[in-house]
Amino acid sequence: MLGAQRKDLLRETLRRDGRIVAKDVARDLGLSEDSIRRDLRELAEAGELVRVYGGALPVPAADRPVEQRLTLSTDSKQRVARRAVDLIAPASTIVLDAGTTTLAMARMLPHGADLTVITPSPAVAIAVAEHSDARIVMIGGELARFSMVASGPLAMEAVQHLAADVFFLGVTGIDPAHGLTTGHLDDAATKRAIAGRCAQTFVLGSEEKIGAASHFPVLDLDAVAGVVVDPHDRNPVTDTLAERVPVLR
């Protein structure tokens, strides 16, 4: 079988099954796993899939640029945001990560002035200012144009001087096997640093993120207090997640 034919078969397997298990494909085709892994590496370099241990997963929809994500699973994000806001205690200090779900949360915050919101996202900070009386603390740093979030050495330094009660974490992949992942290395490091300065971390899991995996690990599932999911989402992966971490609907 020619390399182009193998890649077409891998694309079809990914479309049909939602994942590729390299050893299974190699067995079915009578080829070595090395050949399949080489094809997967080339497809990953072309941006067609995400390589994971033992095979590959689709590129998460949540890895798209921020302007495209604004219209992705909007109803699901609203439901997740509404549930997450219920977790905010009066007079607490919270961190709202960058992202479209946290942007929805910013527009739903309680109106009392006793809340402090820390964020690396200019868009989230502006939304908090427009929709609540909360105190706002910005995490500074280089603004990444893809995600419109502050990151890099200056952001990491600023994080070390902060402390908060709850971090509402945004990632692009939430998977029982691969944990919490995101599509950018600097972003993953910043998220880990913020989580280390917060008493609790809750992950925001709108429907397109459940069962997805991106390139760069952020945290293991056992490092967070819970995953906030869409109560209307019936993805069976959620039940598997619930065996590892509290799932909040």
Secondary structure per residue as TSV (DSSP state, phi and psi in degrees):
chain	resnum	aa	ss	phi	psi
A	1	M	-	360.0	131.8
A	2	L	-	-70.3	155.0
A	3	G	H	-57.2	-40.7
A	4	A	H	-63.1	-37.4
A	5	Q	H	-68.1	-40.1
A	6	R	H	-61.6	-41.6
A	7	K	H	-66.7	-38.5
A	8	D	H	-61.6	-40.7
A	9	L	H	-65.8	-39.2
A	10	L	H	-64.5	-41.0
A	11	R	H	-61.5	-42.3
A	12	E	H	-66.9	-39.9
A	13	T	H	-62.0	-42.9
A	14	L	H	-65.0	-41.0
A	15	R	H	-65.4	-41.1
A	16	R	H	-77.1	-45.4
A	17	D	H	-101.0	-14.9
A	18	G	S	80.4	1.0
A	19	R	S	-166.6	162.3
A	20	I	E	-124.2	127.4
A	21	V	E	-105.1	111.8
A	22	A	H	-58.6	-42.3
A	23	K	H	-67.2	-33.3
A	24	D	H	-68.9	-43.5
A	25	V	H	-64.8	-42.9
A	26	A	H	-61.0	-41.6
A	27	R	H	-64.5	-45.6
A	28	D	H	-63.3	-33.6
A	29	L	H	-94.3	-7.7
A	30	G	T	69.2	33.8
A	31	L	-	-118.0	168.9
A	32	S	-	-77.8	151.7
A	33	E	H	-62.7	-30.6
A	34	D	H	-59.7	-39.0
A	35	S	H	-64.5	-43.4
A	36	I	H	-67.4	-41.9
A	37	R	H	-63.3	-36.3
A	38	R	H	-64.7	-42.5
A	39	D	H	-62.2	-42.4
A	40	L	H	-64.1	-39.6
A	41	R	H	-61.2	-43.0
A	42	E	H	-67.5	-39.1
A	43	L	H	-66.7	-36.8
A	44	A	H	-66.3	-41.0
A	45	E	H	-64.1	-27.3
A	46	A	T	-84.7	-1.1
A	47	G	T	80.4	17.8
A	48	E	S	-90.9	-15.8
A	49	L	-	-160.2	174.0
A	50	V	E	-116.2	122.4
A	51	R	E	-75.5	136.2
A	52	V	E	-133.8	170.8
A	53	Y	T	-59.2	120.9
A	54	G	T	91.0	-4.5
A	55	G	E	169.2	-131.0
A	56	A	E	-156.8	158.0
A	57	L	E	-130.1	162.2
A	58	P	-	-64.2	155.1
A	59	V	-	-67.9	122.7
A	60	P	-	-61.6	139.7
A	61	A	G	-59.8	-29.1
A	62	A	G	-72.6	-6.6
A	63	D	G	-85.1	3.0
A	64	R	S	-71.0	161.1
A	65	P	-	-57.1	155.3
A	66	V	H	-59.5	-35.6
A	67	E	H	-67.1	-27.6
A	68	Q	H	-79.3	-33.5
A	69	R	H	-71.4	-17.5
A	70	L	T	-61.4	-25.8
A	71	T	T	-106.6	12.0
A	72	L	S	-98.1	122.0
A	73	S	S	50.0	46.2
A	74	T	H	-63.7	-40.5
A	75	D	H	-64.9	-41.5
A	76	S	H	-62.5	-42.3
A	77	K	H	-63.6	-37.8
A	78	Q	H	-63.3	-41.0
A	79	R	H	-68.7	-40.3
A	80	V	H	-64.9	-43.3
A	81	A	H	-61.5	-41.3
A	82	R	H	-63.9	-40.6
A	83	R	H	-68.4	-38.9
A	84	A	H	-66.2	-38.6
A	85	V	H	-60.7	-31.8
A	86	D	T	-62.5	-18.6
A	87	L	T	-85.4	-6.1
A	88	I	-	-83.4	119.7
A	89	A	-	-83.5	150.7
A	90	P	T	-57.9	145.4
A	91	A	T	61.1	25.2
A	92	S	-	-95.0	166.4
A	93	T	E	-112.0	122.4
A	94	I	E	-123.7	156.7
A	95	V	E	-113.3	124.7
A	96	L	E	-102.8	114.5
A	97	D	-	-64.7	166.5
A	98	A	S	-70.6	150.1
A	99	G	S	143.5	166.2
A	100	T	H	-76.4	-28.6
A	101	T	H	-74.1	-40.8
A	102	T	H	-67.7	-29.7
A	103	L	H	-63.5	-40.0
A	104	A	H	-64.8	-40.2
A	105	M	H	-59.9	-41.9
A	106	A	H	-58.2	-28.8
A	107	R	T	-86.1	-3.1
A	108	M	T	-116.7	4.8
A	109	L	-	-64.3	152.5
A	110	P	-	-58.6	153.0
A	111	H	-	-90.8	-4.6
A	112	G	-	-66.6	151.6
A	113	A	T	-84.7	2.9
A	114	D	T	-87.1	2.6
A	115	L	-	-97.2	137.6
A	116	T	E	-113.9	129.1
A	117	V	E	-117.1	123.5
A	118	I	E	-106.6	137.8
A	119	T	E	-154.8	146.7
A	120	P	S	-92.0	5.8
A	121	S	-	-110.9	117.9
A	122	P	H	-58.5	-38.8
A	123	A	H	-64.2	-42.5
A	124	V	H	-65.5	-42.2
A	125	A	H	-59.7	-43.1
A	126	I	H	-65.4	-41.7
A	127	A	H	-63.9	-40.3
A	128	V	H	-61.2	-43.6
A	129	A	H	-63.0	-35.9
A	130	E	H	-79.1	-24.9
A	131	H	H	-118.5	1.0
A	132	S	-	-152.1	174.6
A	133	D	-	-103.7	14.9
A	134	A	-	-64.8	150.3
A	135	R	E	-71.7	140.3
A	136	I	E	-121.1	129.3
A	137	V	E	-121.3	122.1
A	138	M	E	-93.5	136.2
A	139	I	-	-88.1	116.9
A	140	G	-	-86.7	171.6
A	141	G	S	148.8	-172.9
A	142	E	E	-72.7	132.7
A	143	L	E	-86.0	116.3
A	144	A	E	-77.9	123.0
A	145	R	T	-67.6	-31.5
A	146	F	T	-64.0	-45.3
A	147	S	T	-107.2	-11.6
A	148	M	T	55.5	49.7
A	149	V	E	-134.6	144.6
A	150	A	E	-75.2	133.2
A	151	S	E	-151.9	-171.9
A	152	G	S	89.4	-174.1
A	153	P	H	-58.4	-40.9
A	154	L	H	-65.0	-40.5
A	155	A	H	-65.3	-42.0
A	156	M	H	-62.3	-39.3
A	157	E	H	-65.2	-43.0
A	158	A	H	-61.9	-40.2
A	159	V	H	-59.6	-35.7
A	160	Q	T	-65.5	-14.9
A	161	H	T	-102.4	10.1
A	162	L	-	-113.4	159.4
A	163	A	-	-150.0	143.1
A	164	A	E	-147.8	162.6
A	165	D	E	-78.8	-45.2
A	166	V	E	-139.2	136.3
A	167	F	E	-110.0	121.7
A	168	F	E	-95.5	102.4
A	169	L	E	-90.9	131.9
A	170	G	E	-106.5	128.3
A	171	V	-	-130.5	173.8
A	172	T	S	-106.5	-9.9
A	173	G	E	-141.8	133.6
A	174	I	E	-131.5	106.8
A	175	D	E	-138.5	137.3
A	176	P	T	-57.5	-36.8
A	177	A	T	-84.8	-35.7
A	178	H	T	-107.6	0.2
A	179	G	E	72.0	-146.5
A	180	L	E	-102.8	124.8
A	181	T	E	-133.9	162.4
A	182	T	E	-145.3	168.8
A	183	G	S	-91.0	-2.3
A	184	H	-	-134.2	133.0
A	185	L	H	-63.2	-48.1
A	186	D	H	-61.8	-39.2
A	187	D	H	-62.7	-41.8
A	188	A	H	-61.7	-42.6
A	189	A	H	-65.5	-40.9
A	190	T	H	-64.6	-41.9
A	191	K	H	-62.6	-42.7
A	192	R	H	-61.6	-42.3
A	193	A	H	-63.3	-42.4
A	194	I	H	-63.4	-44.8
A	195	A	H	-58.6	-34.4
A	196	G	T	-69.7	-13.9
A	197	R	T	-105.2	8.0
A	198	C	E	-120.4	145.0
A	199	A	E	-66.5	-36.7
A	200	Q	E	-139.4	150.6
A	201	T	E	-128.1	127.3
A	202	F	E	-114.8	135.7
A	203	V	E	-96.3	137.9
A	204	L	E	-95.3	116.4
A	205	G	E	-119.7	73.3
A	206	S	-	-66.6	165.6
A	207	E	T	-58.1	-33.2
A	208	E	T	-75.4	-10.8
A	209	K	T	-96.0	-20.9
A	210	I	B	-72.5	122.7
A	211	G	T	86.1	-1.6
A	212	A	-	-92.9	159.2
A	213	A	-	-142.2	136.3
A	214	S	-	-108.5	-176.0
A	215	H	S	-71.4	-35.6
A	216	F	E	-116.8	124.6
A	217	P	E	-69.5	142.0
A	218	V	E	-106.1	-63.0
A	219	L	E	-145.7	157.5
A	220	D	-	-76.8	157.4
A	221	L	G	-61.3	-34.1
A	222	D	G	-75.2	-0.6
A	223	A	G	-91.3	-3.2
A	224	V	S	-117.3	158.2
A	225	A	S	-79.8	-20.7
A	226	G	E	173.3	165.0
A	227	V	E	-114.9	122.5
A	228	V	E	-90.1	118.6
A	229	V	E	-119.0	165.6
A	230	D	-	-72.1	121.9
A	231	P	T	-63.7	-17.5
A	232	H	T	-90.8	-9.7
A	233	D	-	-79.7	125.7
A	234	R	-	-109.3	25.6
A	235	N	-	-60.9	123.7
A	236	P	T	-63.0	-19.7
A	237	V	H	-61.3	-28.9
A	238	T	H	-60.5	-37.7
A	239	D	H	-65.5	-36.4
A	240	T	H	-68.6	-39.3
A	241	L	H	-58.4	-40.0
A	242	A	T	-63.6	-17.7
A	243	E	T	-78.0	-15.9
A	244	R	T	-109.5	-28.9
A	245	V	S	-153.2	147.8
A	246	P	-	-58.9	133.9
A	247	V	E	-111.3	124.7
A	248	L	E	-110.1	122.6
A	249	R	-	-109.1	360.0
